[in-house]
Amino acid sequence: MRTYCLTLDLIDDPALIKAYEEIHQEVWPEIQESILSAGINAMQIYRYSNRLFMIMEVGETFSFDKKTEMDVANDKVQQWETLMWKYQQAVPGAKPGEKWVMMNRIFELKA
């Protein structure tokens, strides 16, 4: 199993941040199915202030390119992504149109 960590910012507005968190308490079933069917086995999102941190645990068949292709072809995912942009903004240094940005691991400790 592989683990990826990504980051994204929210618009720094307490009302929008609150609404974003509320929406994520009841993520649409179609979105959850899309995530799982892409080979993502587990996903967690954490927030500090307006910075988000996502951890994805994926199976061996997972591919970011394949996930992107699936998302583009899925109308419900496109609706979700449009809705999310109401709350989200790219982190500094992100490429134009880039949302979640991959983070680089700089340290790991194992027992």
Backbone as ProteinMPNN parsed JSONL, in Angstrom:
{"seq_chain_A": "MRTYCLTLDLIDDPALIKAYEEIHQEVWPEIQESILSAGINAMQIYRYSNRLFMIMEVGETFSFDKKTEMDVANDKVQQWETLMWKYQQAVPGAKPGEKWVMMNRIFELKA", "coords_chain_A": {"N_chain_A": [[0.84, -1.174, 0.0], [0.494, 2.238, -0.774], [1.11, 5.584, 0.367], [-0.089, 8.849, 0.072], [0.321, 12.33, 0.541], [-1.34, 15.366, 0.508], [-1.942, 18.893, -0.034], [-4.029, 21.786, 0.421], [-5.6, 24.97, 0.349], [-8.215, 26.636, 2.128], [-10.58, 29.233, 1.473], [-10.04, 31.998, 3.453], [-12.248, 32.45, 5.46], [-14.337, 32.413, 8.12], [-17.095, 31.593, 8.07], [-17.337, 30.274, 5.595], [-15.457, 28.246, 5.961], [-16.63, 26.831, 8.06], [-18.976, 25.947, 6.774], [-17.819, 24.324, 4.801], [-16.694, 22.284, 6.356], [-19.055, 21.218, 7.414], [-20.311, 20.221, 5.096], [-18.582, 18.142, 4.568], [-19.276, 16.322, 6.478], [-21.278, 14.868, 5.484], [-20.592, 13.62, 2.911], [-21.373, 13.278, -0.489], [-22.79, 10.2, -1.614], [-22.069, 9.3, -4.187], [-19.63, 10.511, -4.571], [-18.059, 9.344, -2.616], [-18.119, 6.711, -3.604], [-16.801, 7.088, -6.04], [-14.224, 7.739, -5.168], [-13.446, 5.354, -3.835], [-13.682, 3.486, -5.946], [-11.612, 4.22, -7.552], [-9.408, 3.095, -6.48], [-8.534, 4.057, -4.101], [-8.025, 3.368, -0.843], [-8.289, 4.398, 1.703], [-8.967, 7.579, 3.127], [-8.189, 10.647, 4.609], [-8.883, 13.895, 5.844], [-7.426, 16.701, 7.225], [-7.521, 19.776, 9.083], [-5.958, 22.872, 9.657], [-6.413, 26.031, 10.694], [-6.887, 27.707, 7.758], [-5.705, 25.85, 6.168], [-5.611, 22.763, 4.531], [-4.937, 19.263, 4.857], [-4.463, 16.284, 3.31], [-4.526, 12.794, 3.561], [-3.937, 9.966, 1.725], [-4.414, 6.564, 1.325], [-3.525, 4.148, -0.87], [-4.206, 1.474, -3.212], [-2.228, -0.891, -5.151], [-2.984, -0.605, -7.807], [-3.741, 1.99, -8.135], [-3.792, 5.154, -9.796], [-2.978, 8.49, -10.408], [-3.477, 9.705, -12.865], [-5.426, 7.995, -13.981], [-7.468, 8.35, -12.086], [-8.031, 11.056, -12.518], [-9.036, 10.939, -15.17], [-11.34, 9.381, -14.706], [-12.751, 11.133, -13.045], [-13.232, 13.356, -14.704], [-15.039, 12.262, -16.478], [-17.257, 11.862, -14.917], [-20.232, 13.184, -14.071], [-21.34, 13.835, -11.558], [-19.102, 14.029, -9.891], [-17.909, 16.218, -11.099], [-19.817, 18.187, -10.489], [-19.521, 18.226, -7.712], [-16.836, 19.07, -7.48], [-17.016, 21.635, -8.58], [-18.671, 22.824, -6.669], [-16.946, 22.629, -4.443], [-14.916, 24.449, -5.092], [-15.987, 26.811, -4.348], [-15.252, 27.134, -1.769], [-12.557, 26.591, -1.647], [-9.074, 27.393, -2.29], [-6.122, 27.671, -4.244], [-2.916, 26.625, -3.014], [-0.064, 28.712, -2.275], [2.226, 28.835, -4.946], [1.118, 26.773, -6.405], [0.292, 25.278, -9.56], [-1.472, 26.857, -12.312], [-4.933, 26.256, -12.062], [-4.517, 24.001, -10.522], [-5.451, 22.036, -7.8], [-5.416, 20.237, -5.16], [-2.195, 19.764, -3.919], [0.681, 17.808, -4.202], [2.561, 16.74, -1.416], [5.933, 16.577, -0.264], [7.645, 13.991, 1.344], [9.741, 14.483, 4.045], [10.811, 13.331, 6.232], [10.908, 10.27, 8.028], [10.081, 7.945, 10.512], [10.535, 4.76, 11.707], [9.738, 1.978, 13.713]], "CA_chain_A": [[0.0, 0.0, 0.0], [1.231, 3.501, -0.841], [0.471, 6.717, 1.033], [0.178, 10.164, -0.499], [-0.129, 13.464, 1.341], [-1.566, 16.523, -0.346], [-2.392, 20.068, 0.709], [-4.899, 22.738, -0.261], [-6.089, 26.003, 1.26], [-9.585, 27.122, 2.061], [-10.711, 30.681, 1.543], [-9.922, 32.315, 4.882], [-13.504, 33.052, 5.895], [-14.876, 31.461, 9.097], [-18.391, 31.039, 7.663], [-17.095, 29.311, 4.524], [-14.76, 27.094, 6.545], [-17.647, 26.076, 8.805], [-19.833, 25.282, 5.789], [-17.008, 23.282, 4.179], [-16.627, 21.158, 7.297], [-20.387, 20.612, 7.5], [-20.519, 19.442, 3.872], [-17.776, 16.926, 4.651], [-19.881, 15.374, 7.413], [-22.193, 14.061, 4.668], [-20.095, 13.607, 1.535], [-22.307, 12.589, -1.377], [-22.435, 8.782, -1.836], [-21.414, 9.148, -5.491], [-18.243, 10.943, -4.416], [-17.39, 8.276, -1.877], [-17.956, 5.581, -4.526], [-15.769, 7.469, -7.005], [-12.935, 7.636, -4.471], [-13.141, 3.945, -3.61], [-13.525, 2.756, -7.205], [-10.335, 4.611, -8.157], [-8.323, 2.37, -5.82], [-8.158, 4.723, -2.854], [-8.542, 2.51, 0.216], [-8.595, 5.218, 2.879], [-8.675, 9.003, 2.93], [-8.454, 11.505, 5.757], [-8.563, 15.302, 5.627], [-7.227, 17.453, 8.458], [-7.496, 21.216, 8.865], [-5.407, 23.827, 10.608], [-6.78, 27.341, 10.181], [-7.496, 27.492, 6.445], [-4.871, 24.888, 5.437], [-6.051, 21.377, 4.574], [-3.928, 18.229, 4.68], [-5.158, 15.041, 2.984], [-3.739, 11.564, 3.521], [-4.587, 8.93, 0.924], [-3.787, 5.25, 1.258], [-4.012, 3.612, -2.139], [-3.776, 0.153, -3.628], [-1.179, -0.954, -6.183], [-3.517, -0.241, -9.122], [-4.121, 3.407, -8.165], [-3.041, 6.071, -10.647], [-3.562, 9.834, -10.428], [-3.99, 9.944, -14.214], [-6.677, 7.243, -14.118], [-8.455, 9.026, -11.235], [-8.423, 12.285, -13.227], [-9.896, 10.529, -16.287], [-12.624, 8.967, -14.139], [-13.432, 12.322, -12.528], [-13.684, 14.181, -15.83], [-16.176, 11.575, -17.092], [-18.319, 11.673, -13.924], [-20.943, 14.45, -13.88], [-21.533, 14.115, -10.129], [-17.808, 14.493, -9.39], [-17.729, 17.572, -11.609], [-20.678, 19.049, -9.666], [-18.871, 18.32, -6.395], [-15.636, 19.893, -7.613], [-17.466, 23.016, -8.764], [-19.125, 23.271, -5.35], [-15.804, 22.764, -3.539], [-14.149, 25.654, -5.423], [-16.599, 27.94, -3.626], [-14.593, 27.178, -0.466], [-11.133, 26.288, -1.759], [-8.168, 28.19, -3.11], [-4.846, 26.987, -4.417], [-1.824, 27.03, -2.137], [0.974, 29.465, -2.985], [3.122, 28.004, -5.731], [0.392, 25.787, -7.208], [0.159, 25.585, -10.986], [-2.822, 27.328, -12.639], [-5.952, 25.213, -12.08], [-4.157, 22.892, -9.643], [-6.105, 22.108, -6.491], [-4.595, 19.535, -4.174], [-0.795, 19.715, -4.323], [1.414, 16.737, -3.535], [3.588, 17.134, -0.45], [7.104, 15.712, -0.253], [8.045, 13.495, 2.659], [11.108, 14.888, 4.367], [11.276, 12.565, 7.391], [10.109, 9.095, 8.38], [10.613, 7.163, 11.617], [9.901, 3.446, 11.852], [10.257, 1.198, 14.843]], "C_chain_A": [[0.89, 1.244, 0.0], [0.413, 4.593, -0.155], [0.894, 7.997, 0.346], [-0.381, 11.221, 0.438], [-0.206, 14.679, 0.426], [-2.072, 17.681, 0.502], [-3.196, 20.985, -0.204], [-5.318, 23.767, 0.772], [-7.578, 26.236, 1.062], [-9.548, 28.639, 2.013], [-10.806, 31.024, 3.024], [-11.119, 33.136, 5.359], [-14.17, 32.063, 6.845], [-16.21, 30.835, 8.693], [-18.216, 30.005, 6.555], [-16.394, 28.065, 5.048], [-15.741, 26.213, 7.306], [-18.541, 25.298, 7.843], [-19.095, 24.129, 5.115], [-16.933, 22.051, 5.088], [-17.98, 20.456, 7.409], [-20.677, 19.744, 6.281], [-19.764, 18.116, 3.959], [-18.254, 15.956, 5.729], [-20.859, 14.449, 6.682], [-21.774, 14.136, 3.203], [-21.04, 12.767, 0.679], [-21.858, 11.141, -1.615], [-21.698, 8.56, -3.157], [-19.94, 9.548, -5.428], [-17.45, 9.877, -3.667], [-17.133, 7.077, -2.784], [-16.858, 5.867, -5.551], [-14.372, 7.321, -6.402], [-12.532, 6.167, -4.323], [-12.888, 3.197, -4.911], [-12.24, 3.118, -7.932], [-9.149, 3.878, -7.527], [-7.789, 3.058, -4.586], [-8.824, 3.931, -1.73], [-8.946, 3.287, 1.463], [-8.197, 6.658, 2.573], [-9.059, 9.741, 4.201], [-8.096, 12.923, 5.36], [-8.508, 15.972, 6.995], [-7.182, 18.937, 8.106], [-6.786, 21.916, 10.007], [-5.647, 25.198, 9.991], [-7.438, 27.135, 8.821], [-6.671, 26.521, 5.577], [-5.423, 23.477, 5.642], [-4.883, 20.449, 4.272], [-4.669, 16.923, 4.458], [-4.16, 13.89, 2.932], [-4.553, 10.53, 2.749], [-3.761, 7.656, 0.996], [-4.39, 4.554, 0.054], [-3.478, 2.216, -2.393], [-2.777, 0.241, -4.765], [-1.687, -0.505, -7.549], [-3.861, 1.245, -9.226], [-3.191, 4.213, -9.064], [-3.735, 7.427, -10.613], [-4.145, 10.149, -11.799], [-5.333, 9.248, -14.425], [-7.783, 7.912, -13.293], [-8.947, 10.302, -11.912], [-9.355, 11.967, -14.382], [-11.281, 10.143, -15.795], [-13.429, 10.187, -13.684], [-14.001, 13.187, -13.641], [-14.944, 13.579, -16.458], [-17.382, 11.438, -16.166], [-18.992, 13.022, -13.617], [-21.096, 14.82, -12.404], [-20.225, 14.612, -9.506], [-17.568, 15.924, -9.866], [-18.594, 18.575, -10.846], [-20.044, 19.285, -8.3], [-17.661, 19.257, -6.467], [-15.985, 21.364, -7.815], [-17.925, 23.604, -7.435], [-17.937, 23.519, -4.422], [-14.99, 24.024, -3.822], [-14.756, 26.902, -4.801], [-15.862, 28.179, -2.306], [-13.074, 27.131, -0.559], [-10.38, 27.348, -2.555], [-6.83, 27.46, -3.169], [-3.824, 27.497, -3.409], [-0.823, 27.857, -2.951], [1.918, 28.511, -3.713], [2.437, 26.938, -6.562], [0.344, 26.244, -8.662], [-1.26, 26.081, -11.259], [-3.805, 26.157, -12.757], [-5.672, 24.039, -11.164], [-4.812, 23.088, -8.286], [-5.19, 21.491, -5.44], [-3.182, 19.393, -4.718], [-0.083, 18.646, -3.494], [2.472, 17.315, -2.604], [4.723, 16.121, -0.517], [7.423, 15.286, 1.175], [9.495, 13.906, 2.892], [11.666, 14.112, 5.563], [10.341, 11.388, 7.591], [10.814, 8.354, 9.489], [9.831, 5.868, 11.69], [10.543, 2.727, 13.021], [11.025, -0.003, 14.349]], "O_chain_A": [[1.909, 1.291, 0.689], [-0.815, 4.53, -0.105], [2.075, 8.211, 0.071], [-1.43, 11.028, 1.053], [0.725, 14.979, -0.322], [-2.566, 17.483, 1.612], [-3.057, 20.96, -1.427], [-5.383, 23.454, 1.961], [-8.117, 26.055, -0.029], [-8.584, 29.256, 2.467], [-11.573, 30.404, 3.761], [-11.018, 34.335, 5.621], [-14.537, 30.968, 6.418], [-16.43, 29.652, 8.952], [-18.877, 28.966, 6.572], [-16.704, 26.952, 4.624], [-15.687, 24.988, 7.206], [-18.83, 24.123, 8.072], [-19.681, 23.072, 4.883], [-17.092, 20.92, 4.63], [-18.037, 19.229, 7.491], [-21.229, 18.651, 6.415], [-20.247, 17.09, 3.481], [-17.688, 14.873, 5.875], [-21.223, 13.388, 7.189], [-22.511, 14.651, 2.362], [-21.452, 11.678, 1.079], [-20.667, 10.888, -1.797], [-20.8, 7.722, -3.232], [-19.106, 8.991, -6.143], [-16.321, 9.55, -4.033], [-16.053, 6.489, -2.742], [-16.075, 4.979, -5.887], [-13.452, 6.834, -7.06], [-11.406, 5.79, -4.65], [-11.984, 2.364, -4.982], [-11.819, 2.397, -8.836], [-8.016, 4.022, -7.986], [-6.728, 2.701, -4.075], [-10.05, 3.837, -1.676], [-9.848, 2.873, 2.192], [-7.228, 6.917, 1.86], [-10.111, 9.494, 4.791], [-7.129, 13.145, 4.631], [-9.418, 15.832, 7.811], [-6.85, 19.311, 6.981], [-6.99, 21.591, 11.177], [-5.151, 25.496, 8.904], [-8.456, 26.448, 8.737], [-6.924, 26.397, 4.378], [-5.671, 23.05, 6.77], [-3.963, 20.801, 3.533], [-5.429, 16.492, 5.325], [-3.089, 14.004, 2.336], [-5.707, 10.256, 3.079], [-2.553, 7.673, 0.757], [-5.606, 4.388, -0.039], [-2.438, 1.824, -1.863], [-2.509, 1.326, -5.283], [-0.89, -0.062, -8.376], [-4.234, 1.712, -10.302], [-1.98, 3.994, -9.095], [-4.953, 7.503, -10.772], [-5.193, 10.79, -11.893], [-6.264, 9.833, -14.978], [-8.917, 8.024, -13.759], [-10.142, 10.6, -11.886], [-10.364, 12.648, -14.563], [-12.286, 10.529, -16.394], [-14.637, 10.263, -13.91], [-15.119, 13.69, -13.536], [-15.818, 14.313, -16.919], [-18.426, 10.945, -16.591], [-18.393, 13.891, -12.983], [-20.991, 15.993, -12.045], [-20.244, 15.524, -8.679], [-17.073, 16.753, -9.102], [-18.154, 19.694, -10.583], [-20.033, 20.408, -7.796], [-17.49, 20.129, -5.615], [-15.312, 22.241, -7.272], [-17.604, 24.748, -7.113], [-17.919, 24.51, -3.692], [-14.431, 24.614, -2.897], [-14.102, 27.942, -4.737], [-15.852, 29.297, -1.79], [-12.381, 27.583, 0.353], [-10.948, 28.082, -3.363], [-6.465, 26.726, -2.251], [-3.863, 28.659, -3.003], [-0.746, 27.718, -4.172], [2.351, 27.503, -3.154], [3.095, 26.258, -7.349], [0.355, 27.44, -8.954], [-2.172, 25.753, -10.5], [-3.539, 25.187, -13.465], [-6.517, 23.153, -11.038], [-4.738, 24.166, -7.696], [-4.302, 22.155, -4.904], [-2.992, 18.952, -5.852], [-0.218, 18.584, -2.273], [3.185, 18.255, -2.957], [4.497, 14.943, -0.795], [7.466, 16.107, 2.091], [10.359, 13.699, 2.04], [12.852, 14.219, 5.874], [9.137, 11.488, 7.356], [12.026, 8.15, 9.421], [8.601, 5.88, 11.731], [11.74, 2.859, 13.275], [11.538, -0.781, 15.153]]}, "name": "protein", "num_of_chains": 1, "seq": "MRTYCLTLDLIDDPALIKAYEEIHQEVWPEIQESILSAGINAMQIYRYSNRLFMIMEVGETFSFDKKTEMDVANDKVQQWETLMWKYQQAVPGAKPGEKWVMMNRIFELKA"}
